[in-house]
Amino acid sequence: MWKVNKTNWKFLAMLCMAFLFLGFVPQKISPRLQQKLYKAVLTTFETEAFELKLVETDLGEDSLYRIESGESLLGYAYLGKAPSMKDVFDYVVLFNPDVSVKKAKVLIYRENHGRQIGSQRWLKQFIGKSTAETLEYGSDIDAISGATISAKSMTKAVNEVLKRMDKLQSEGVL
């Protein structure tokens, strides 16, 4: 028999929230990616009471979501793909309402080499970056031995995201 305790209730509550979340995010992304996106937003914004609303704009295969809690805007989540050595990886850049980077996270990495780019120690270099900045791998963003291709790719991807967010902001979409 399964004993009910505080930990089990928290797990059950998070599982229910995940299923609710999976029902409201467009099926453009896989359930595994939806779950990882949900967890990244949950832990970064430290609230379970949020909703992701797709921003209707042409970003190709990428997606942009408004993160809202009731009537309040918590920020934005930019979900994208970037190339690694032989495959692609999925990442999210989470933004504050002022469109500065709150957190960057690699959600799904599909190769054995280059996994170091998933380290929060390395990714924290993107925190606080604004749409006015251009990042250069090796000077603004530290290089990673053994993950050169993926690290350059992530830096380039965040640069592109910052440019796109700047454009969307100037067009009044955000």
N, C-alpha and C positions, 0 to 999 in steps of 0.2 A: 504494500500500500504506500502511496506517495504522501509523505508528510508535508503539510502546508506550513511554510515559514516565510519570513519577510523576504528572503532571497528569492524563493520560488515565486512569490507574488510580483516582485519587481521584474523577474524574467518573463512571467506570463503577461504582465502589462506591456513590456517592451515588444514582445512577440505580437500582441494584439495591435499595438501601434504600427508595427512594421507591416502587418497585413492590411491595415487601413491605408497606410501610406502607399503600398503597392497598388491599391485600387484607384488612387487618385493621380498617380504619375502616368503620363502618356506611355503607351506600350512601345514607344520608339526605342527604349533601352531595355536590356535584359533584366529579369528579376534579380539576378545576383548583383548587377551594377546598381539597380534601384536600391537594394538593401544597403550596399556600401555607401551610396550617396546619402541615404537617410541617416545612417550612423554617423557619418562625417558632420552633417548639419547638426544632429542631436548633440554630439560631444563638443562641437565648436561654439555653438550658440547657447549651450547649456539650458535648453528648454525642450520639453516634450510637446508643448502646445504650439505647433507651427504647421504651416501649409506651404507646399511648393506650388507656385503658379507659373506655368510655362509662359515666357515672354515670346510673343509671336513676332519673330524676325528671321531673316534668312542668314543662318550661320552654317549652312551645309549640313554635315553630320553632327555638329556640335549643338548643344542645347544651353539655354539660359533660363534660369528660374528666379522668380522673386520669392524670397523667404519672408513669409508674413505670419504674424501672431495676432489674431483678431484684426483690428484696424491698423496695427503697427507694422511698419517695414523693418525687419531685422537685418536684411541685406540681400545679397544675390549669390547664386551658385552657378558657375560656368562649368559645364561638363564637356570635356573634349577628349580627343585621342591624339597621341603623338607617336612618331616612329621610334623604335628601338633598333637594335642591330638587325634582326630578322623579322620582327613582328611589330605590333603597336601596343601601347599601354594606355589605359584609361586614367584620367586625372580629373580633379575638380579644383577650381580656384574659388574660394569663398570670399566674398567682399562685404565690407561694412556698408551701411547706407550711403556714406560719402564716396563710395567706389574705391576705397583703398583696400589692399589685400589684407584680409583677416587671417587666412590660412590657405596653403596649397597642399594638396595631398594626392599621392599616387594611389588609385583605388584598385586597379587590377594590372599586375605586371606579368607578362606571359613568357618571360625568358629566365634562364638560370644566371646569366651574366648581367651585371649592371643594376642589380637589385638595391644597391646602396642609395639610389636616388629616392627610394621610399623612406629613408631615414628622416625623422623630424628634425634632427640636428642639421642636416643639409637643407631641408625644405624651409626652415624658419628664416632663411635669408630673403625669402620673398615677402614676408610679413611686413606690412606698412608701405609697400611700394604703391605708387599712385599711377594714374593714367598719363601723367606728364613725364614719367621716367622711361628711359630705354635701358634695358639691362644687357650687359656684355659678359658672356661666359669667360671666366678666367680673371676678370678684374672686379666687376660688381658681384658676380656670383662665383664662388670657389669651384675650382675644378675637382673632379673625383677620379682618382686613379682606378682603372678597371671598369669605369662606367662612363667613359668619355662621350660616346655616341648618345646614350640616354640622357646624360646630364646636359649636353648641348641642346638636345631636342626639347627637354623640359624648359630650359631657359628660353629657347626660341618660342615655344608654345606660350609661355607666360607673357612674353613680349607681345605676341600677336593678340592674346586675350586683352592685355592692357590697351592696345590700339583699338580693338573692336569696342571695348567698353567706353573709351573716350569718344569714339564716333557715335555710339548709341546715346551717350549722354548729351553730346552736342546737338543731336537730332531730336532730343526731347523724349526718347523712348524710355529712358530710365527716370 
